[in-house]
């Protein structure tokens, strides 16, 4: 699965990120461990393998 995220400077600022790499790291962390199922499973436990495509927009 490919997840494509378009990010503006305002988005980076709102997420308190100084770079796309830092933003990607935060998103990966949220997807892998921040998404929790009702029985306590983490996202990394049940999500299909994914690739992130982070694109800077104006």
HTML snippet that shows the backbone in 3Dmol.js (N, CA, C, O; Angstrom):
<script src="https://3Dmol.org/build/3Dmol-min.js"></script>
<div id="view" style="width:600px;height:400px;position:relative"></div>
<script>
const pdb = `
ATOM      1  N   UNK A   1       0.850  -1.158   0.000  1.00  0.00           N
ATOM      2  CA  UNK A   1       0.000   0.000   0.000  1.00  0.00           C
ATOM      3  C   UNK A   1       0.902   1.229   0.000  1.00  0.00           C
ATOM      4  O   UNK A   1       1.891   1.281   0.731  1.00  0.00           O
ATOM      5  N   UNK A   2       0.562   2.200  -0.810  1.00  0.00           N
ATOM      6  CA  UNK A   2       1.277   3.470  -0.840  1.00  0.00           C
ATOM      7  C   UNK A   2       0.355   4.541  -0.275  1.00  0.00           C
ATOM      8  O   UNK A   2      -0.779   4.705  -0.725  1.00  0.00           O
ATOM      9  N   UNK A   3       0.849   5.253   0.700  1.00  0.00           N
ATOM     10  CA  UNK A   3       0.108   6.357   1.282  1.00  0.00           C
ATOM     11  C   UNK A   3       0.792   7.639   0.856  1.00  0.00           C
ATOM     12  O   UNK A   3       1.963   7.858   1.168  1.00  0.00           O
ATOM     13  N   UNK A   4       0.065   8.488   0.145  1.00  0.00           N
ATOM     14  CA  UNK A   4       0.612   9.743  -0.362  1.00  0.00           C
ATOM     15  C   UNK A   4       0.080  10.883   0.491  1.00  0.00           C
ATOM     16  O   UNK A   4      -1.126  11.005   0.707  1.00  0.00           O
ATOM     17  N   UNK A   5       1.002  11.721   0.976  1.00  0.00           N
ATOM     18  CA  UNK A   5       0.635  12.859   1.814  1.00  0.00           C
ATOM     19  C   UNK A   5       1.229  14.117   1.205  1.00  0.00           C
ATOM     20  O   UNK A   5       2.435  14.185   0.968  1.00  0.00           O
ATOM     21  N   UNK A   6       0.397  15.103   0.953  1.00  0.00           N
ATOM     22  CA  UNK A   6       0.854  16.394   0.448  1.00  0.00           C
ATOM     23  C   UNK A   6       0.985  17.335   1.634  1.00  0.00           C
ATOM     24  O   UNK A   6       0.049  17.499   2.417  1.00  0.00           O
ATOM     25  N   UNK A   7       2.161  17.955   1.761  1.00  0.00           N
ATOM     26  CA  UNK A   7       2.480  18.769   2.927  1.00  0.00           C
ATOM     27  C   UNK A   7       2.903  20.164   2.498  1.00  0.00           C
ATOM     28  O   UNK A   7       3.737  20.329   1.608  1.00  0.00           O
ATOM     29  N   UNK A   8       2.318  21.164   3.141  1.00  0.00           N
ATOM     30  CA  UNK A   8       2.706  22.554   2.890  1.00  0.00           C
ATOM     31  C   UNK A   8       3.601  23.041   4.029  1.00  0.00           C
ATOM     32  O   UNK A   8       3.761  22.359   5.041  1.00  0.00           O
ATOM     33  N   UNK A   9       4.170  24.210   3.855  1.00  0.00           N
ATOM     34  CA  UNK A   9       4.968  24.806   4.928  1.00  0.00           C
ATOM     35  C   UNK A   9       4.124  24.987   6.190  1.00  0.00           C
ATOM     36  O   UNK A   9       4.612  24.782   7.301  1.00  0.00           O
ATOM     37  N   UNK A  10       2.860  25.370   6.016  1.00  0.00           N
ATOM     38  CA  UNK A  10       1.966  25.545   7.162  1.00  0.00           C
ATOM     39  C   UNK A  10       1.750  24.219   7.894  1.00  0.00           C
ATOM     40  O   UNK A  10       1.681  24.190   9.122  1.00  0.00           O
ATOM     41  N   UNK A  11       1.642  23.126   7.140  1.00  0.00           N
ATOM     42  CA  UNK A  11       1.489  21.812   7.763  1.00  0.00           C
ATOM     43  C   UNK A  11       2.724  21.449   8.578  1.00  0.00           C
ATOM     44  O   UNK A  11       2.621  20.966   9.706  1.00  0.00           O
ATOM     45  N   UNK A  12       3.900  21.692   7.987  1.00  0.00           N
ATOM     46  CA  UNK A  12       5.150  21.403   8.702  1.00  0.00           C
ATOM     47  C   UNK A  12       5.226  22.212   9.990  1.00  0.00           C
ATOM     48  O   UNK A  12       5.616  21.697  11.038  1.00  0.00           O
ATOM     49  N   UNK A  13       4.851  23.484   9.900  1.00  0.00           N
ATOM     50  CA  UNK A  13       4.874  24.345  11.080  1.00  0.00           C
ATOM     51  C   UNK A  13       3.889  23.847  12.135  1.00  0.00           C
ATOM     52  O   UNK A  13       4.212  23.815  13.322  1.00  0.00           O
ATOM     53  N   UNK A  14       2.700  23.462  11.710  1.00  0.00           N
ATOM     54  CA  UNK A  14       1.690  22.970  12.650  1.00  0.00           C
ATOM     55  C   UNK A  14       2.144  21.691  13.353  1.00  0.00           C
ATOM     56  O   UNK A  14       1.801  21.460  14.513  1.00  0.00           O
ATOM     57  N   UNK A  15       2.911  20.869  12.651  1.00  0.00           N
ATOM     58  CA  UNK A  15       3.431  19.617  13.233  1.00  0.00           C
ATOM     59  C   UNK A  15       4.775  19.846  13.932  1.00  0.00           C
ATOM     60  O   UNK A  15       5.388  18.907  14.441  1.00  0.00           O
ATOM     61  N   UNK A  16       5.223  21.109  13.949  1.00  0.00           N
ATOM     62  CA  UNK A  16       6.496  21.484  14.557  1.00  0.00           C
ATOM     63  C   UNK A  16       7.659  20.702  13.971  1.00  0.00           C
ATOM     64  O   UNK A  16       8.528  20.217  14.696  1.00  0.00           O
ATOM     65  N   UNK A  17       7.664  20.587  12.628  1.00  0.00           N
ATOM     66  CA  UNK A  17       8.718  19.883  11.902  1.00  0.00           C
ATOM     67  C   UNK A  17       9.507  20.882  11.071  1.00  0.00           C
ATOM     68  O   UNK A  17       8.939  21.809  10.493  1.00  0.00           O
ATOM     69  N   UNK A  18      10.812  20.687  11.015  1.00  0.00           N
ATOM     70  CA  UNK A  18      11.667  21.569  10.232  1.00  0.00           C
ATOM     71  C   UNK A  18      11.999  20.997   8.862  1.00  0.00           C
ATOM     72  O   UNK A  18      12.583  21.692   8.030  1.00  0.00           O
ATOM     73  N   UNK A  19      11.635  19.738   8.612  1.00  0.00           N
ATOM     74  CA  UNK A  19      11.952  19.119   7.328  1.00  0.00           C
ATOM     75  C   UNK A  19      10.911  18.052   6.995  1.00  0.00           C
ATOM     76  O   UNK A  19      10.154  17.610   7.859  1.00  0.00           O
ATOM     77  N   UNK A  20      10.891  17.648   5.718  1.00  0.00           N
ATOM     78  CA  UNK A  20       9.995  16.567   5.302  1.00  0.00           C
ATOM     79  C   UNK A  20      10.392  15.264   5.977  1.00  0.00           C
ATOM     80  O   UNK A  20       9.531  14.446   6.301  1.00  0.00           O
ATOM     81  N   UNK A  21      11.686  15.065   6.190  1.00  0.00           N
ATOM     82  CA  UNK A  21      12.161  13.841   6.838  1.00  0.00           C
ATOM     83  C   UNK A  21      11.641  13.744   8.269  1.00  0.00           C
ATOM     84  O   UNK A  21      11.226  12.675   8.716  1.00  0.00           O
ATOM     85  N   UNK A  22      11.666  14.867   8.983  1.00  0.00           N
ATOM     86  CA  UNK A  22      11.157  14.886  10.351  1.00  0.00           C
ATOM     87  C   UNK A  22       9.648  14.630  10.358  1.00  0.00           C
ATOM     88  O   UNK A  22       9.141  13.903  11.213  1.00  0.00           O
ATOM     89  N   UNK A  23       8.938  15.228   9.404  1.00  0.00           N
ATOM     90  CA  UNK A  23       7.499  15.009   9.276  1.00  0.00           C
ATOM     91  C   UNK A  23       7.213  13.522   9.020  1.00  0.00           C
ATOM     92  O   UNK A  23       6.346  12.931   9.664  1.00  0.00           O
ATOM     93  N   UNK A  24       7.949  12.927   8.078  1.00  0.00           N
ATOM     94  CA  UNK A  24       7.751  11.513   7.752  1.00  0.00           C
ATOM     95  C   UNK A  24       8.003  10.632   8.980  1.00  0.00           C
ATOM     96  O   UNK A  24       7.268   9.672   9.216  1.00  0.00           O
ATOM     97  N   UNK A  25       9.025  10.951   9.752  1.00  0.00           N
ATOM     98  CA  UNK A  25       9.325  10.179  10.956  1.00  0.00           C
ATOM     99  C   UNK A  25       8.156  10.227  11.939  1.00  0.00           C
ATOM    100  O   UNK A  25       7.781   9.205  12.514  1.00  0.00           O
ATOM    101  N   UNK A  26       7.577  11.424  12.131  1.00  0.00           N
ATOM    102  CA  UNK A  26       6.441  11.561  13.047  1.00  0.00           C
ATOM    103  C   UNK A  26       5.225  10.787  12.537  1.00  0.00           C
ATOM    104  O   UNK A  26       4.542  10.120  13.316  1.00  0.00           O
ATOM    105  N   UNK A  27       4.952  10.873  11.230  1.00  0.00           N
ATOM    106  CA  UNK A  27       3.797  10.163  10.666  1.00  0.00           C
ATOM    107  C   UNK A  27       3.988   8.655  10.795  1.00  0.00           C
ATOM    108  O   UNK A  27       3.063   7.944  11.188  1.00  0.00           O
ATOM    109  N   UNK A  28       5.193   8.158  10.466  1.00  0.00           N
ATOM    110  CA  UNK A  28       5.466   6.719  10.610  1.00  0.00           C
ATOM    111  C   UNK A  28       5.261   6.267  12.056  1.00  0.00           C
ATOM    112  O   UNK A  28       4.676   5.213  12.304  1.00  0.00           O
ATOM    113  N   UNK A  29       5.738   7.058  12.996  1.00  0.00           N
ATOM    114  CA  UNK A  29       5.575   6.709  14.406  1.00  0.00           C
ATOM    115  C   UNK A  29       4.091   6.641  14.780  1.00  0.00           C
ATOM    116  O   UNK A  29       3.664   5.735  15.496  1.00  0.00           O
ATOM    117  N   UNK A  30       3.313   7.608  14.288  1.00  0.00           N
ATOM    118  CA  UNK A  30       1.880   7.605  14.585  1.00  0.00           C
ATOM    119  C   UNK A  30       1.185   6.395  13.972  1.00  0.00           C
ATOM    120  O   UNK A  30       0.350   5.762  14.618  1.00  0.00           O
ATOM    121  N   UNK A  31       1.527   6.076  12.732  1.00  0.00           N
ATOM    122  CA  UNK A  31       0.897   4.928  12.073  1.00  0.00           C
ATOM    123  C   UNK A  31       1.304   3.606  12.720  1.00  0.00           C
ATOM    124  O   UNK A  31       0.473   2.719  12.915  1.00  0.00           O
ATOM    125  N   UNK A  32       2.589   3.484  13.050  1.00  0.00           N
ATOM    126  CA  UNK A  32       3.096   2.222  13.575  1.00  0.00           C
ATOM    127  C   UNK A  32       2.715   1.963  15.025  1.00  0.00           C
ATOM    128  O   UNK A  32       2.481   0.818  15.411  1.00  0.00           O
ATOM    129  N   UNK A  33       2.651   3.021  15.831  1.00  0.00           N
ATOM    130  CA  UNK A  33       2.391   2.781  17.246  1.00  0.00           C
ATOM    131  C   UNK A  33       1.285   3.629  17.837  1.00  0.00           C
ATOM    132  O   UNK A  33       0.817   3.347  18.940  1.00  0.00           O
ATOM    133  N   UNK A  34       0.855   4.666  17.126  1.00  0.00           N
ATOM    134  CA  UNK A  34      -0.173   5.546  17.665  1.00  0.00           C
ATOM    135  C   UNK A  34      -1.588   5.111  17.350  1.00  0.00           C
ATOM    136  O   UNK A  34      -2.532   5.530  18.020  1.00  0.00           O
ATOM    137  N   UNK A  35      -1.745   4.266  16.326  1.00  0.00           N
ATOM    138  CA  UNK A  35      -3.066   3.761  15.954  1.00  0.00           C
ATOM    139  C   UNK A  35      -3.283   2.490  16.762  1.00  0.00           C
ATOM    140  O   UNK A  35      -2.551   1.514  16.597  1.00  0.00           O
ATOM    141  N   UNK A  36      -4.285   2.498  17.634  1.00  0.00           N
ATOM    142  CA  UNK A  36      -4.509   1.361  18.527  1.00  0.00           C
ATOM    143  C   UNK A  36      -5.913   0.808  18.304  1.00  0.00           C
ATOM    144  O   UNK A  36      -6.884   1.557  18.205  1.00  0.00           O
ATOM    145  N   UNK A  37      -5.998  -0.516  18.227  1.00  0.00           N
ATOM    146  CA  UNK A  37      -7.299  -1.171  18.069  1.00  0.00           C
ATOM    147  C   UNK A  37      -8.001  -1.273  19.417  1.00  0.00           C
ATOM    148  O   UNK A  37      -7.395  -1.009  20.456  1.00  0.00           O
ATOM    149  N   UNK A  38      -9.257  -1.648  19.405  1.00  0.00           N
ATOM    150  CA  UNK A  38     -10.021  -1.737  20.642  1.00  0.00           C
ATOM    151  C   UNK A  38      -9.460  -2.793  21.599  1.00  0.00           C
ATOM    152  O   UNK A  38      -9.683  -2.717  22.807  1.00  0.00           O
ATOM    153  N   UNK A  39      -8.735  -3.774  21.061  1.00  0.00           N
ATOM    154  CA  UNK A  39      -8.147  -4.791  21.939  1.00  0.00           C
ATOM    155  C   UNK A  39      -6.681  -4.503  22.277  1.00  0.00           C
ATOM    156  O   UNK A  39      -5.989  -5.364  22.820  1.00  0.00           O
ATOM    157  N   UNK A  40      -6.203  -3.276  21.952  1.00  0.00           N
ATOM    158  CA  UNK A  40      -4.868  -2.859  22.347  1.00  0.00           C
ATOM    159  C   UNK A  40      -3.769  -3.104  21.336  1.00  0.00           C
ATOM    160  O   UNK A  40      -2.607  -2.815  21.624  1.00  0.00           O
ATOM    161  N   UNK A  41      -4.093  -3.631  20.147  1.00  0.00           N
ATOM    162  CA  UNK A  41      -3.073  -3.869  19.129  1.00  0.00           C
ATOM    163  C   UNK A  41      -2.595  -2.564  18.520  1.00  0.00           C
ATOM    164  O   UNK A  41      -3.387  -1.647  18.305  1.00  0.00           O
ATOM    165  N   UNK A  42      -1.302  -2.477  18.242  1.00  0.00           N
ATOM    166  CA  UNK A  42      -0.734  -1.283  17.609  1.00  0.00           C
ATOM    167  C   UNK A  42      -0.884  -1.382  16.104  1.00  0.00           C
ATOM    168  O   UNK A  42      -1.057  -2.475  15.566  1.00  0.00           O
ATOM    169  N   UNK A  43      -0.818  -0.246  15.418  1.00  0.00           N
ATOM    170  CA  UNK A  43      -0.954  -0.218  13.963  1.00  0.00           C
ATOM    171  C   UNK A  43      -0.002  -1.159  13.261  1.00  0.00           C
ATOM    172  O   UNK A  43      -0.374  -1.813  12.287  1.00  0.00           O
ATOM    173  N   UNK A  44       1.232  -1.235  13.752  1.00  0.00           N
ATOM    174  CA  UNK A  44       2.234  -2.106  13.134  1.00  0.00           C
ATOM    175  C   UNK A  44       1.820  -3.572  13.211  1.00  0.00           C
ATOM    176  O   UNK A  44       2.289  -4.386  12.416  1.00  0.00           O
ATOM    177  N   UNK A  45       0.952  -3.919  14.153  1.00  0.00           N
ATOM    178  CA  UNK A  45       0.516  -5.306  14.327  1.00  0.00           C
ATOM    179  C   UNK A  45      -0.520  -5.734  13.290  1.00  0.00           C
ATOM    180  O   UNK A  45      -0.577  -6.910  12.929  1.00  0.00           O
ATOM    181  N   UNK A  46      -1.334  -4.807  12.809  1.00  0.00           N
ATOM    182  CA  UNK A  46      -2.446  -5.216  11.944  1.00  0.00           C
ATOM    183  C   UNK A  46      -2.471  -4.542  10.584  1.00  0.00           C
ATOM    184  O   UNK A  46      -3.193  -5.002   9.699  1.00  0.00           O
ATOM    185  N   UNK A  47      -1.706  -3.460  10.379  1.00  0.00           N
ATOM    186  CA  UNK A  47      -1.730  -2.765   9.096  1.00  0.00           C
ATOM    187  C   UNK A  47      -0.939  -3.530   8.044  1.00  0.00           C
ATOM    188  O   UNK A  47       0.049  -4.198   8.351  1.00  0.00           O
ATOM    189  N   UNK A  48      -1.388  -3.421   6.805  1.00  0.00           N
ATOM    190  CA  UNK A  48      -0.615  -3.975   5.692  1.00  0.00           C
ATOM    191  C   UNK A  48       0.675  -3.181   5.559  1.00  0.00           C
ATOM    192  O   UNK A  48       0.754  -2.025   5.975  1.00  0.00           O
ATOM    193  N   UNK A  49       1.686  -3.817   4.971  1.00  0.00           N
ATOM    194  CA  UNK A  49       2.941  -3.113   4.738  1.00  0.00           C
ATOM    195  C   UNK A  49       2.654  -1.876   3.892  1.00  0.00           C
ATOM    196  O   UNK A  49       1.838  -1.929   2.972  1.00  0.00           O
ATOM    197  N   UNK A  50       3.313  -0.772   4.196  1.00  0.00           N
ATOM    198  CA  UNK A  50       3.033   0.464   3.475  1.00  0.00           C
ATOM    199  C   UNK A  50       4.321   1.223   3.172  1.00  0.00           C
ATOM    200  O   UNK A  50       5.346   1.037   3.828  1.00  0.00           O
ATOM    201  N   UNK A  51       4.238   2.077   2.167  1.00  0.00           N
ATOM    202  CA  UNK A  51       5.277   3.044   1.851  1.00  0.00           C
ATOM    203  C   UNK A  51       4.643   4.408   1.918  1.00  0.00           C
ATOM    204  O   UNK A  51       3.503   4.592   1.492  1.00  0.00           O
ATOM    205  N   UNK A  52       5.379   5.375   2.455  1.00  0.00           N
ATOM    206  CA  UNK A  52       4.896   6.742   2.482  1.00  0.00           C
ATOM    207  C   UNK A  52       5.510   7.522   1.339  1.00  0.00           C
ATOM    208  O   UNK A  52       6.697   7.390   1.042  1.00  0.00           O
ATOM    209  N   UNK A  53       4.690   8.333   0.708  1.00  0.00           N
ATOM    210  CA  UNK A  53       5.161   9.253  -0.328  1.00  0.00           C
ATOM    211  C   UNK A  53       4.787  10.648   0.148  1.00  0.00           C
ATOM    212  O   UNK A  53       3.628  11.052   0.056  1.00  0.00           O
ATOM    213  N   UNK A  54       5.780  11.389   0.660  1.00  0.00           N
ATOM    214  CA  UNK A  54       5.561  12.727   1.184  1.00  0.00           C
ATOM    215  C   UNK A  54       5.931  13.722   0.086  1.00  0.00           C
ATOM    216  O   UNK A  54       7.047  13.700  -0.435  1.00  0.00           O
ATOM    217  N   UNK A  55       4.985  14.592  -0.258  1.00  0.00           N
ATOM    218  CA  UNK A  55       5.180  15.547  -1.349  1.00  0.00           C
ATOM    219  C   UNK A  55       4.980  16.953  -0.824  1.00  0.00           C
ATOM    220  O   UNK A  55       3.965  17.251  -0.195  1.00  0.00           O
ATOM    221  N   UNK A  56       5.949  17.816  -1.082  1.00  0.00           N
ATOM    222  CA  UNK A  56       5.863  19.223  -0.665  1.00  0.00           C
ATOM    223  C   UNK A  56       5.021  19.990  -1.682  1.00  0.00           C
ATOM    224  O   UNK A  56       5.276  19.927  -2.885  1.00  0.00           O
ATOM    225  N   UNK A  57       4.020  20.710  -1.191  1.00  0.00           N
ATOM    226  CA  UNK A  57       3.158  21.543  -2.041  1.00  0.00           C
ATOM    227  C   UNK A  57       3.255  22.985  -1.564  1.00  0.00           C
ATOM    228  O   UNK A  57       3.683  23.251  -0.441  1.00  0.00           O
ATOM    229  N   UNK A  58       2.853  23.909  -2.428  1.00  0.00           N
ATOM    230  CA  UNK A  58       2.879  25.334  -2.064  1.00  0.00           C
ATOM    231  C   UNK A  58       1.607  25.754  -1.406  1.00  0.00           C
ATOM    232  O   UNK A  58       1.460  26.919  -1.036  1.00  0.00           O
TER     233      UNK A  58
END
`;
const viewer = $3Dmol.createViewer("view");
viewer.addModel(pdb, "pdb");
viewer.setStyle({}, {cartoon: {color: "spectrum"}});
viewer.zoomTo();
viewer.render();
</script>
